[in-house]
Amino acid sequence: MRFKFELTKPRAYLLAMALVFLIPIAIPMMGVDWPFLFTVGLVLIAWISIKWGSIKAVQNKSRWWEMILGGTIILADYAENIYAHSFLGLIDMLAVFAATTIAFYGIKSMKFFWVPAMYIVVLLVGYQIEYNIPSTINLQIWMANLMASMMQVLGVNASVSGFNVALQTGSTPLLLSVEGPCTGLQGVLAFGMLSSMAILDIKTRWSRLLPILVIGFLGAFLINIVRLFAVFLTFEYIGVGAGTAMHVYLGYTLFILWVVAFWMLAFKYLPSAPIGNRMGGVPPPKSPLA
């Protein structure tokens, strides 16, 4: 049985999207911001996987000047980063994502691809909010006490001083600090918004939509507590190196898994005829729950 691969427009779009995000890795004096590439990449993969049928149905076509505009934006972004010896960061990822989409489907198509684009914007806003909040000290202290209590339930000798938790590992105490970013406010904002944005273009009553949105934000908050507890466990039982790596990447992974699960739940119980599919695509059949 032969496998026939056809490079359709949607597949070419995916290939181009992967290339514009990965090529900077090989460019001298540039590179990528790995945590951001990890989380944005996972989100794009998750969103595209769920929306693949709708993406294939998008009928918008880019004009010649839109192709040139998209390519120019990408090259200009690369050039600026090479000149500044900087990484491909969130603003750059937003620029190259939008530019690639415009080059393939035109400017009007952004009405359909707005969710992943807006997610990157929310990440940017989330970081600004997190770093400009005057004080999260009360939340930090509450989470530090929660982590200490959870570790004590497991028989670990844990004590709290402010937002610092001391774990007694043998004769050497391990001091873990629940600092501002550990509260997960940025993560709750970004991933709560992400889990919600994908369903905001569904035409339904707010009385049905609001409970789903609340679940999205509440789930993001609870996932952050699970993440922090897993980090504490890793530091305690595996070591500092593993705990540090877990601290960087586990949160992104858990949040993405939650978002995908939330999307599946929301699309199952809400109408499946999103307004966005009327922006150049063919709407799917109407759900019997609509």
Backbone as CSV, one residue per row, in Angstrom:
resi,resn,N_x,N_y,N_z,CA_x,CA_y,CA_z,C_x,C_y,C_z
1,MET,0.845,-1.187,0.000,0.000,0.000,0.000,0.884,1.243,0.000
2,ARG,0.701,2.094,-1.003,1.525,3.286,-1.114,0.919,4.451,-0.345
3,PHE,1.846,5.192,0.256,1.412,6.393,0.960,1.694,7.587,0.067
4,LYS,0.657,8.306,-0.296,0.796,9.457,-1.175,0.670,10.736,-0.364
5,PHE,1.736,11.524,-0.386,1.736,12.788,0.350,1.556,13.942,-0.632
6,GLU,0.563,14.749,-0.381,0.302,15.901,-1.236,0.515,17.175,-0.427
7,LEU,1.379,18.047,-0.948,1.674,19.298,-0.239,0.566,20.305,-0.531
8,THR,-0.515,20.176,0.232,-1.639,21.096,0.084,-1.281,22.436,0.714
9,LYS,-2.119,23.419,0.482,-1.878,24.747,1.042,-1.835,24.739,2.567
10,PRO,-2.778,24.084,3.250,-2.697,24.046,4.711,-1.409,23.382,5.213
11,ARG,-0.970,22.316,4.553,0.273,21.660,4.963,1.481,22.543,4.695
12,ALA,1.467,23.240,3.558,2.554,24.170,3.261,2.596,25.299,4.291
13,TYR,1.414,25.731,4.723,1.325,26.770,5.756,1.941,26.287,7.068
14,LEU,1.634,25.054,7.460,2.212,24.495,8.679,3.728,24.384,8.574
15,LEU,4.216,23.926,7.429,5.650,23.796,7.216,6.331,25.153,7.301
16,ALA,5.743,26.158,6.654,6.316,27.502,6.690,6.310,28.053,8.108
17,MET,5.223,27.792,8.858,5.140,28.271,10.233,6.231,27.643,11.091
18,ALA,6.454,26.347,10.927,7.511,25.680,11.682,8.877,26.260,11.336
19,LEU,9.093,26.523,10.064,10.398,27.031,9.624,10.688,28.423,10.178
20,VAL,9.702,29.332,10.161,9.969,30.694,10.620,10.245,30.730,12.121
21,PHE,9.738,29.736,12.861,10.025,29.676,14.291,11.352,28.978,14.584
22,LEU,11.770,28.039,13.722,12.950,27.228,14.009,14.225,27.734,13.322
23,ILE,14.105,28.407,12.201,15.280,28.887,11.477,16.186,29.758,12.353
24,PRO,15.635,30.639,13.212,16.516,31.465,14.062,17.479,30.666,14.918
25,ILE,17.151,29.392,15.209,18.068,28.569,16.009,19.425,28.458,15.316
26,ALA,19.418,28.405,13.979,20.644,28.217,13.211,21.287,29.521,12.777
27,ILE,20.668,30.652,13.084,21.216,31.941,12.662,22.200,32.446,13.713
28,PRO,23.460,32.697,13.333,24.440,33.239,14.296,23.977,34.580,14.849
29,MET,24.289,34.831,16.082,23.949,36.080,16.774,22.442,36.255,16.987
30,MET,21.682,35.161,16.904,20.246,35.298,17.100,19.750,34.239,18.082
31,GLY,19.219,33.123,17.604,18.688,32.092,18.490,17.245,32.355,18.870
32,VAL,16.716,31.572,19.803,15.328,31.691,20.232,15.253,31.701,21.750
33,ASP,14.173,32.231,22.266,13.882,32.142,23.695,13.170,30.812,23.908
34,TRP,13.897,29.821,24.442,13.395,28.445,24.477,12.105,28.274,25.274
35,PRO,11.954,28.845,26.473,10.672,28.671,27.183,9.489,29.221,26.391
36,PHE,9.673,30.380,25.761,8.590,30.951,24.960,8.319,30.109,23.719
37,LEU,9.394,29.623,23.080,9.200,28.771,21.904,8.456,27.494,22.282
38,PHE,8.779,26.962,23.438,8.146,25.740,23.919,6.646,25.947,24.122
39,THR,6.291,26.994,24.861,4.872,27.178,25.178,4.070,27.649,23.978
40,VAL,4.601,28.598,23.193,3.878,29.060,22.006,3.758,27.927,20.989
41,GLY,4.823,27.143,20.838,4.771,26.022,19.898,3.713,25.004,20.285
42,LEU,3.635,24.665,21.572,2.632,23.706,22.027,1.212,24.235,21.815
43,VAL,1.038,25.516,22.082,-0.284,26.107,21.901,-0.693,26.083,20.434
44,LEU,0.232,26.451,19.548,-0.080,26.437,18.117,-0.411,25.024,17.647
45,ILE,0.361,24.051,18.112,0.097,22.661,17.731,-1.284,22.233,18.217
46,ALA,-1.600,22.570,19.481,-2.896,22.179,20.042,-4.038,22.857,19.289
47,TRP,-3.923,24.157,19.060,-5.010,24.891,18.395,-5.200,24.421,16.956
48,ILE,-4.085,24.240,16.238,-4.168,23.805,14.841,-4.745,22.394,14.755
49,SER,-4.387,21.528,15.704,-4.916,20.164,15.696,-6.430,20.169,15.871
50,ILE,-6.918,20.991,16.788,-8.346,21.050,17.046,-9.089,21.715,15.887
51,LYS,-8.484,22.722,15.280,-9.126,23.508,14.231,-8.729,23.066,12.817
52,TRP,-8.062,21.914,12.689,-7.514,21.522,11.391,-8.578,21.450,10.301
53,GLY,-9.731,20.906,10.627,-10.800,20.823,9.640,-11.231,22.197,9.156
54,SER,-11.326,23.152,10.082,-11.719,24.508,9.709,-10.621,25.209,8.917
55,ILE,-9.359,24.936,9.273,-8.240,25.552,8.541,-8.241,25.080,7.090
56,LYS,-8.493,23.793,6.888,-8.537,23.277,5.523,-9.675,23.892,4.722
57,ALA,-10.710,24.368,5.419,-11.861,24.944,4.728,-11.720,26.433,4.467
58,VAL,-10.683,27.076,5.036,-10.493,28.511,4.812,-10.229,28.765,3.333
59,GLN,-11.002,29.657,2.742,-10.926,29.895,1.303,-10.261,31.209,0.940
60,ASN,-9.895,32.011,1.933,-9.215,33.273,1.637,-7.885,33.014,0.943
61,LYS,-7.558,33.853,-0.032,-6.290,33.749,-0.748,-5.524,35.062,-0.626
62,SER,-4.217,34.949,-0.449,-3.395,36.155,-0.373,-3.112,36.682,-1.771
63,ARG,-3.026,38.002,-1.873,-2.641,38.627,-3.126,-1.127,38.781,-3.165
64,TRP,-0.606,39.144,-4.328,0.846,39.166,-4.491,1.517,40.118,-3.517
65,TRP,0.872,41.266,-3.264,1.489,42.232,-2.356,1.424,41.769,-0.906
66,GLU,0.433,40.942,-0.578,0.368,40.392,0.772,1.459,39.343,0.982
67,MET,1.758,38.577,-0.064,2.879,37.634,0.022,4.186,38.375,0.262
68,ILE,4.383,39.465,-0.491,5.608,40.262,-0.327,5.647,40.904,1.055
69,LEU,4.497,41.415,1.513,4.434,42.045,2.835,4.796,41.047,3.927
70,GLY,4.219,39.844,3.858,4.525,38.840,4.869,5.992,38.468,4.892
71,GLY,6.570,38.210,3.721,7.993,37.866,3.657,8.880,38.989,4.139
72,THR,8.507,40.242,3.819,9.303,41.396,4.237,9.306,41.551,5.754
73,ILE,8.124,41.342,6.373,8.043,41.448,7.835,8.949,40.413,8.504
74,ILE,8.932,39.199,7.994,9.753,38.131,8.581,11.235,38.458,8.446
75,LEU,11.656,38.845,7.252,13.069,39.171,7.024,13.502,40.382,7.853
76,ALA,12.630,41.393,7.957,12.958,42.577,8.746,13.097,42.232,10.226
77,ASP,12.241,41.341,10.707,12.318,40.916,12.111,13.615,40.161,12.375
78,TYR,13.965,39.253,11.479,15.233,38.531,11.614,16.404,39.504,11.622
79,ALA,16.386,40.443,10.680,17.500,41.389,10.546,17.662,42.235,11.809
80,GLU,16.540,42.671,12.380,16.604,43.485,13.588,17.193,42.705,14.748
81,ASN,16.816,41.428,14.872,17.354,40.599,15.951,18.828,40.282,15.747
82,ILE,19.227,40.048,14.507,20.645,39.801,14.227,21.467,41.035,14.573
83,TYR,20.957,42.201,14.197,21.674,43.455,14.473,21.794,43.700,15.981
84,ALA,20.701,43.383,16.725,20.693,43.625,18.169,21.238,42.448,18.960
85,HIS,21.620,41.351,18.271,22.102,40.131,18.939,21.078,39.643,19.971
86,SER,19.809,39.621,19.574,18.740,39.247,20.492,18.028,37.985,20.011
87,PHE,17.312,37.357,20.953,16.571,36.140,20.664,15.256,36.448,19.937
88,LEU,14.698,35.401,19.344,13.323,35.469,18.839,12.403,35.372,20.046
89,GLY,11.838,36.502,20.458,11.003,36.553,21.649,9.522,36.585,21.318
90,LEU,8.708,36.944,22.300,7.263,36.913,22.110,6.789,37.888,21.036
91,ILE,7.320,39.112,21.053,6.914,40.093,20.041,7.300,39.600,18.656
92,ASP,8.496,39.020,18.549,8.939,38.477,17.259,8.047,37.321,16.817
93,MET,7.669,36.454,17.766,6.808,35.322,17.428,5.449,35.790,16.936
94,LEU,4.920,36.839,17.556,3.662,37.405,17.096,3.809,37.943,15.679
95,ALA,4.933,38.626,15.429,5.160,39.226,14.112,5.288,38.159,13.027
96,VAL,6.087,37.118,13.271,6.302,36.123,12.218,5.080,35.232,12.030
97,PHE,4.315,35.009,13.115,3.074,34.250,12.968,2.092,35.011,12.081
98,ALA,1.877,36.293,12.396,0.951,37.098,11.605,1.438,37.236,10.167
99,ALA,2.750,37.430,9.986,3.301,37.614,8.644,3.137,36.359,7.796
100,THR,3.380,35.187,8.388,3.218,33.933,7.649,1.761,33.711,7.269
101,THR,0.862,34.009,8.195,-0.571,33.855,7.917,-1.008,34.796,6.795
102,ILE,-0.537,36.032,6.840,-0.892,37.004,5.799,-0.343,36.562,4.450
103,ALA,0.894,36.043,4.448,1.511,35.616,3.192,0.745,34.475,2.536
104,PHE,0.125,33.614,3.337,-0.597,32.465,2.788,-2.079,32.751,2.544
105,TYR,-2.716,33.471,3.484,-4.171,33.609,3.419,-4.663,35.055,3.302
106,GLY,-3.762,36.022,3.420,-4.174,37.407,3.305,-4.526,38.033,4.644
107,ILE,-4.617,39.353,4.635,-4.881,40.091,5.875,-6.252,39.757,6.453
108,LYS,-7.250,39.606,5.595,-8.596,39.322,6.079,-8.679,38.004,6.846
109,SER,-7.750,37.093,6.574,-7.787,35.789,7.232,-7.490,35.878,8.721
110,MET,-6.905,37.003,9.173,-6.605,37.139,10.595,-7.882,37.126,11.439
111,LYS,-9.053,37.338,10.800,-10.314,37.204,11.519,-10.536,35.765,11.985
112,PHE,-9.946,34.822,11.256,-10.060,33.418,11.636,-8.922,32.997,12.562
113,PHE,-7.701,33.500,12.306,-6.515,33.075,13.063,-6.251,33.973,14.271
114,TRP,-7.272,34.667,14.757,-7.040,35.631,15.826,-6.746,34.985,17.173
115,VAL,-7.221,33.763,17.414,-7.045,33.148,18.739,-5.567,32.908,19.065
116,PRO,-4.785,32.198,18.227,-3.367,32.030,18.574,-2.601,33.337,18.581
117,ALA,-2.972,34.285,17.704,-2.300,35.582,17.717,-2.585,36.310,19.028
118,MET,-3.850,36.319,19.449,-4.217,36.985,20.684,-3.593,36.308,21.906
119,TYR,-3.367,35.002,21.824,-2.715,34.307,22.934,-1.331,34.879,23.203
120,ILE,-0.571,35.132,22.132,0.765,35.700,22.309,0.663,37.097,22.903
121,VAL,-0.346,37.864,22.466,-0.564,39.195,23.034,-0.877,39.089,24.524
122,VAL,-1.714,38.119,24.891,-2.073,37.939,26.302,-0.852,37.567,27.130
123,LEU,0.019,36.740,26.579,1.264,36.418,27.279,2.077,37.678,27.556
124,LEU,2.189,38.537,26.544,2.934,39.790,26.707,2.302,40.655,27.790
125,VAL,0.983,40.809,27.723,0.276,41.621,28.713,0.409,41.003,30.097
126,GLY,0.338,39.670,30.151,0.454,38.981,31.427,1.776,39.249,32.112
127,TYR,2.855,39.212,31.356,4.168,39.490,31.941,4.258,40.931,32.428
128,GLN,3.692,41.862,31.666,3.723,43.255,32.092,2.924,43.449,33.377
129,ILE,1.764,42.827,33.446,0.939,42.942,34.649,1.650,42.328,35.844
130,GLU,2.225,41.148,35.620,2.866,40.432,36.728,4.022,41.227,37.312
131,TYR,4.825,41.822,36.431,6.003,42.536,36.909,5.682,43.946,37.394
132,ASN,4.455,44.429,37.162,4.094,45.772,37.594,3.067,45.772,38.723
133,ILE,2.627,44.587,39.150,1.750,44.523,40.319,2.553,44.949,41.553
134,PRO,2.071,45.938,42.323,2.861,46.451,43.463,3.300,45.371,44.436
135,SER,2.392,44.471,44.782,2.774,43.442,45.754,1.857,42.238,45.647
136,THR,2.470,41.070,45.650,1.701,39.826,45.715,2.102,39.052,46.968
137,ILE,2.610,39.793,47.943,3.211,39.154,49.107,2.216,38.283,49.860
138,ASN,0.972,38.710,49.990,-0.016,37.910,50.724,-0.291,36.588,50.010
139,LEU,-0.391,36.656,48.681,-0.603,35.433,47.915,0.621,34.527,47.995
140,GLN,1.812,35.120,47.982,3.043,34.332,48.104,3.093,33.608,49.448
141,ILE,2.753,34.316,50.516,2.789,33.719,51.853,1.754,32.605,51.943
142,TRP,0.553,32.827,51.393,-0.488,31.799,51.423,-0.039,30.546,50.683
143,MET,0.566,30.719,49.519,1.006,29.560,48.739,2.180,28.861,49.412
144,ALA,3.063,29.621,50.063,4.181,29.005,50.781,3.664,28.134,51.917
145,ASN,2.679,28.633,52.668,2.099,27.842,53.755,1.358,26.619,53.216
146,LEU,0.690,26.772,52.089,-0.005,25.641,51.478,0.984,24.554,51.069
147,MET,2.108,24.963,50.433,3.108,23.986,50.001,3.731,23.274,51.203
148,ALA,4.004,24.037,52.272,4.584,23.432,53.477,3.620,22.422,54.087
149,SER,2.350,22.769,54.138,1.350,21.856,54.706,1.244,20.584,53.879
150,MET,1.263,20.714,52.570,1.160,19.546,51.696,2.385,18.641,51.837
151,MET,3.558,19.247,51.993,4.770,18.444,52.184,4.750,17.749,53.539
152,GLN,4.216,18.439,54.554,4.138,17.835,55.893,3.206,16.631,55.902
153,VAL,2.152,16.670,55.095,1.249,15.521,54.991,1.998,14.295,54.504
154,LEU,3.021,14.505,53.666,3.834,13.402,53.142,4.949,12.997,54.108
155,GLY,5.011,13.659,55.263,6.031,13.314,56.248,7.320,14.081,56.100
156,VAL,7.347,15.108,55.248,8.546,15.918,55.053,8.559,17.030,56.091
157,ASN,9.683,17.218,56.727,9.844,18.282,57.714,9.962,19.616,56.990
158,ALA,8.898,20.424,57.022,8.878,21.698,56.314,8.471,22.810,57.262
159,SER,9.177,23.943,57.178,8.847,25.116,57.979,8.770,26.335,57.071
160,VAL,8.006,27.334,57.511,7.752,28.512,56.675,8.223,29.767,57.397
161,SER,8.849,30.649,56.619,9.209,31.980,57.098,8.868,32.961,55.990
162,GLY,7.750,33.650,56.166,7.294,34.539,55.097,6.870,33.723,53.889
163,PHE,7.514,33.998,52.744,7.214,33.206,51.546,8.341,32.222,51.232
164,ASN,9.190,31.941,52.229,10.259,30.956,52.087,9.891,29.666,52.811
165,VAL,10.118,28.538,52.145,9.829,27.229,52.726,11.133,26.462,52.863
166,ALA,11.425,26.010,54.075,12.635,25.236,54.331,12.264,23.761,54.444
167,LEU,12.843,22.936,53.565,12.647,21.489,53.610,13.893,20.860,54.210
168,GLN,13.698,20.062,55.257,14.830,19.433,55.925,15.164,18.127,55.220
169,THR,16.148,18.164,54.353,16.586,16.982,53.615,17.863,16.460,54.264
170,GLY,17.715,15.440,55.099,18.874,14.927,55.829,19.379,15.987,56.787
171,SER,20.675,16.261,56.736,21.261,17.266,57.613,21.331,18.633,56.951
172,THR,20.955,18.703,55.669,21.060,19.956,54.925,19.664,20.476,54.570
173,PRO,19.286,21.639,55.079,17.976,22.194,54.731,17.977,22.729,53.295
174,LEU,16.866,22.582,52.639,16.703,23.090,51.279,15.701,24.227,51.341
175,LEU,16.142,25.436,50.980,15.307,26.620,51.071,14.712,26.936,49.703
176,LEU,13.386,26.900,49.628,12.672,27.217,48.390,11.837,28.469,48.608
177,SER,11.951,29.401,47.683,11.269,30.684,47.807,10.098,30.756,46.832
178,VAL,8.919,31.011,47.362,7.729,31.194,46.521,7.677,32.675,46.146
179,GLU,8.401,33.032,45.099,8.495,34.422,44.694,7.294,34.818,43.834
180,GLY,7.253,36.097,43.445,6.124,36.632,42.691,5.701,35.792,41.501
181,PRO,6.637,35.430,40.583,6.243,34.620,39.424,5.676,33.253,39.796
182,CYS,6.032,32.743,40.986,5.548,31.425,41.402,4.058,31.438,41.739
183,THR,3.502,32.632,41.965,2.078,32.701,42.259,1.238,32.303,41.057
184,GLY,1.850,32.382,39.881,1.156,31.948,38.673,0.129,32.925,38.146
185,LEU,0.180,34.201,38.586,-0.803,35.171,38.110,-0.722,35.336,36.593
186,GLN,0.510,35.399,36.082,0.674,35.531,34.643,0.171,34.289,33.924
187,GLY,0.457,33.128,34.521,0.000,31.892,33.915,-1.512,31.767,33.945
188,VAL,-2.124,32.149,35.079,-3.579,32.092,35.182,-4.212,33.029,34.166
189,LEU,-3.641,34.228,34.030,-4.172,35.183,33.060,-4.011,34.658,31.640
190,ALA,-2.783,34.258,31.302,-2.499,33.847,29.927,-3.256,32.587,29.534
191,PHE,-3.149,31.554,30.356,-3.752,30.286,29.988,-5.258,30.265,30.269
192,GLY,-5.703,31.043,31.259,-7.130,31.179,31.446,-7.765,31.892,30.266
193,MET,-7.101,32.958,29.794,-7.589,33.658,28.613,-7.521,32.754,27.394
194,LEU,-6.433,32.007,27.272,-6.283,31.111,26.121,-7.397,30.074,26.097
195,SER,-7.653,29.458,27.237,-8.691,28.431,27.283,-10.062,29.026,26.992
196,SER,-10.225,30.319,27.270,-11.512,30.962,27.067,-11.676,31.510,25.651
197,MET,-10.583,32.054,25.077,-10.697,32.745,23.799,-11.178,31.838,22.684
198,ALA,-10.806,30.580,22.733,-11.179,29.669,21.653,-12.684,29.429,21.595
199,ILE,-13.390,29.737,22.683,-14.838,29.513,22.683,-15.623,30.812,22.672
200,LEU,-14.924,31.972,22.708,-15.638,33.239,22.728,-16.309,33.537,21.393
201,ASP,-15.836,32.892,20.298,-16.468,33.147,19.004,-17.592,32.159,18.720
202,ILE,-17.998,31.414,19.737,-19.136,30.502,19.582,-20.419,31.263,19.918
203,LYS,-21.359,31.216,19.039,-22.599,31.955,19.216,-23.527,31.169,20.141
204,THR,-23.590,31.601,21.391,-24.453,30.943,22.362,-24.805,31.926,23.459
205,ARG,-25.695,31.555,24.346,-26.109,32.430,25.432,-25.011,32.538,26.478
206,TRP,-24.903,33.730,27.088,-23.907,33.932,28.134,-24.197,33.060,29.352
207,SER,-25.449,32.699,29.549,-25.779,31.836,30.683,-25.140,30.461,30.531
208,ARG,-24.843,30.039,29.286,-24.150,28.773,29.039,-22.652,28.977,28.961
209,LEU,-22.250,30.159,28.447,-20.836,30.410,28.223,-20.092,30.765,29.505
210,LEU,-20.746,31.564,30.395,-20.073,32.052,31.594,-19.556,30.938,32.499
211,PRO,-20.344,29.888,32.794,-19.801,28.815,33.641,-18.568,28.145,33.034
212,ILE,-18.550,28.012,31.699,-17.387,27.413,31.048,-16.164,28.306,31.211
213,LEU,-16.359,29.638,31.092,-15.243,30.575,31.268,-14.703,30.515,32.695
214,VAL,-15.600,30.413,33.673,-15.170,30.317,35.071,-14.336,29.060,35.273
215,ILE,-14.769,27.957,34.674,-14.007,26.703,34.770,-12.616,26.882,34.163
216,GLY,-12.529,27.631,33.052,-11.236,27.849,32.408,-10.240,28.544,33.319
217,PHE,-10.671,29.639,33.965,-9.768,30.378,34.849,-9.483,29.615,36.143
218,LEU,-10.515,28.983,36.715,-10.323,28.217,37.945,-9.369,27.050,37.700
219,GLY,-9.530,26.390,36.572,-8.636,25.283,36.242,-7.201,25.731,36.112
220,ALA,-6.980,26.899,35.495,-5.620,27.420,35.353,-4.994,27.697,36.718
221,PHE,-5.793,28.207,37.663,-5.282,28.489,39.006,-4.927,27.198,39.736
222,LEU,-5.796,26.205,39.656,-5.538,24.931,40.330,-4.347,24.209,39.713
223,ILE,-4.192,24.317,38.396,-3.055,23.696,37.728,-1.751,24.296,38.236
224,ASN,-1.759,25.599,38.527,-0.539,26.217,39.041,-0.166,25.666,40.411
225,ILE,-1.171,25.374,41.247,-0.889,24.775,42.555,-0.300,23.368,42.385
226,VAL,-0.876,22.592,41.461,-0.336,21.261,41.165,1.103,21.369,40.673
227,ARG,1.350,22.345,39.796,2.713,22.542,39.265,3.700,22.837,40.386
228,LEU,3.328,23.763,41.273,4.237,24.158,42.342,4.507,22.998,43.289
229,PHE,3.484,22.207,43.594,3.660,21.051,44.472,4.584,20.019,43.812
230,ALA,4.411,19.792,42.505,5.283,18.857,41.789,6.730,19.338,41.804
231,VAL,6.927,20.649,41.714,8.282,21.209,41.767,8.896,20.957,43.141
232,PHE,8.120,21.174,44.200,8.606,20.914,45.557,8.981,19.436,45.717
233,LEU,8.134,18.551,45.219,8.426,17.117,45.315,9.708,16.762,44.573
234,THR,9.903,17.367,43.423,11.102,17.080,42.630,12.354,17.551,43.347
235,PHE,12.321,18.751,43.906,13.471,19.249,44.667,13.775,18.330,45.853
236,GLU,12.732,17.862,46.515,12.905,17.049,47.718,13.427,15.655,47.411
237,TYR,12.872,14.992,46.404,13.172,13.577,46.195,14.139,13.283,45.043
238,ILE,14.316,14.222,44.119,15.202,13.947,42.978,16.451,14.817,42.989
239,GLY,16.292,16.075,43.369,17.481,16.910,43.452,17.263,18.297,42.876
240,VAL,18.253,19.163,43.087,18.146,20.561,42.680,18.116,20.703,41.166
241,GLY,18.960,19.944,40.461,19.005,20.052,39.001,17.675,19.711,38.359
242,ALA,17.107,18.585,38.780,15.814,18.164,38.238,14.712,19.131,38.650
243,GLY,14.791,19.629,39.885,13.788,20.578,40.352,13.803,21.868,39.559
244,THR,15.008,22.342,39.210,15.131,23.566,38.419,14.530,23.383,37.034
245,ALA,14.829,22.247,36.396,14.263,21.973,35.066,12.749,21.840,35.145
246,MET,12.266,21.179,36.190,10.826,21.005,36.375,10.151,22.362,36.545
247,HIS,10.812,23.256,37.272,10.270,24.589,37.515,10.085,25.360,36.217
248,VAL,10.987,25.164,35.257,10.935,25.917,34.004,9.869,25.379,33.070
249,TYR,9.789,24.034,32.929,8.989,23.466,31.844,7.682,22.791,32.264
250,LEU,7.581,22.334,33.512,6.385,21.589,33.897,5.131,22.443,33.814
251,GLY,5.249,23.697,34.242,4.084,24.565,34.227,3.496,24.712,32.840
252,TYR,4.361,24.950,31.848,3.883,25.091,30.478,3.174,23.817,30.024
253,THR,3.774,22.673,30.327,3.203,21.399,29.879,1.840,21.153,30.517
254,LEU,1.737,21.345,31.835,0.475,21.119,32.526,-0.606,22.090,32.049
255,PHE,-0.222,23.346,31.853,-1.195,24.327,31.410,-1.714,23.992,30.016
256,ILE,-0.823,23.572,29.131,-1.242,23.227,27.773,-2.179,22.019,27.811
257,LEU,-1.840,21.011,28.623,-2.714,19.845,28.742,-4.089,20.252,29.256
258,TRP,-4.107,21.182,30.222,-5.384,21.651,30.739,-6.178,22.376,29.655
259,VAL,-5.495,23.231,28.900,-6.179,23.990,27.856,-6.796,23.057,26.817
260,VAL,-6.032,22.049,26.393,-6.547,21.103,25.403,-7.761,20.363,25.969
261,ALA,-7.664,19.913,27.223,-8.789,19.221,27.855,-9.998,20.150,27.965
262,PHE,-9.740,21.402,28.306,-10.825,22.373,28.432,-11.500,22.619,27.089
263,TRP,-10.688,22.785,26.040,-11.248,22.988,24.707,-12.145,21.817,24.320
264,MET,-11.667,20.596,24.556,-12.456,19.416,24.192,-13.778,19.397,24.953
265,LEU,-13.720,19.743,26.242,-14.939,19.791,27.054,-15.885,20.872,26.545
266,ALA,-15.327,22.062,26.260,-16.163,23.180,25.828,-16.804,22.907,24.480
267,PHE,-16.015,22.386,23.524,-16.565,22.122,22.201,-17.598,20.990,22.223
268,LYS,-17.529,20.142,23.239,-18.489,19.046,23.346,-19.840,19.539,23.847
269,TYR,-19.814,20.485,24.778,-21.054,20.900,25.412,-21.588,22.244,24.918
270,LEU,-20.831,22.923,24.035,-21.309,24.169,23.454,-21.576,23.966,21.969
271,PRO,-22.346,24.844,21.339,-22.609,24.718,19.906,-21.314,24.715,19.121
272,SER,-21.271,23.980,18.032,-20.037,23.825,17.264,-20.033,24.641,15.979
273,ALA,-20.753,25.754,15.970,-20.774,26.610,14.789,-20.187,27.965,15.121
274,PRO,-18.851,28.070,15.307,-18.231,29.323,15.694,-18.342,30.383,14.608
275,ILE,-18.489,31.622,15.064,-18.578,32.732,14.139,-17.341,32.818,13.273
276,GLY,-16.177,32.487,13.853,-14.929,32.588,13.125,-14.924,31.750,11.867
277,ASN,-15.698,30.657,11.819,-15.709,29.818,10.629,-16.425,30.484,9.465
278,ARG,-17.151,31.579,9.762,-17.784,32.287,8.671,-16.837,33.312,8.061
279,MET,-15.639,33.433,8.602,-14.666,34.388,8.099,-13.828,33.770,6.994
280,GLY,-14.440,33.215,6.001,-13.696,32.657,4.882,-13.644,31.158,4.889
281,GLY,-14.269,30.513,5.872,-14.256,29.061,5.957,-15.662,28.509,5.857
282,VAL,-15.756,27.211,5.773,-17.046,26.545,5.699,-17.415,26.064,7.086
283,PRO,-18.549,26.514,7.670,-18.906,26.108,9.026,-19.201,24.630,9.111
284,PRO,-18.851,24.004,10.234,-19.153,22.589,10.427,-20.629,22.385,10.676
285,PRO,-21.100,21.144,10.652,-22.512,20.881,10.911,-22.907,21.367,12.293
286,LYS,-24.167,21.772,12.402,-24.652,22.301,13.674,-24.805,21.199,14.697
287,SER,-24.361,21.508,15.934,-24.439,20.529,17.013,-25.885,20.330,17.447
288,PRO,-26.254,19.117,17.809,-27.613,18.887,18.308,-27.855,19.586,19.640
289,LEU,-26.769,20.035,20.323,-26.920,20.715,21.603,-27.166,22.198,21.404
290,ALA,-27.031,22.705,20.160,-27.157,24.148,19.932,-28.592,24.617,20.182
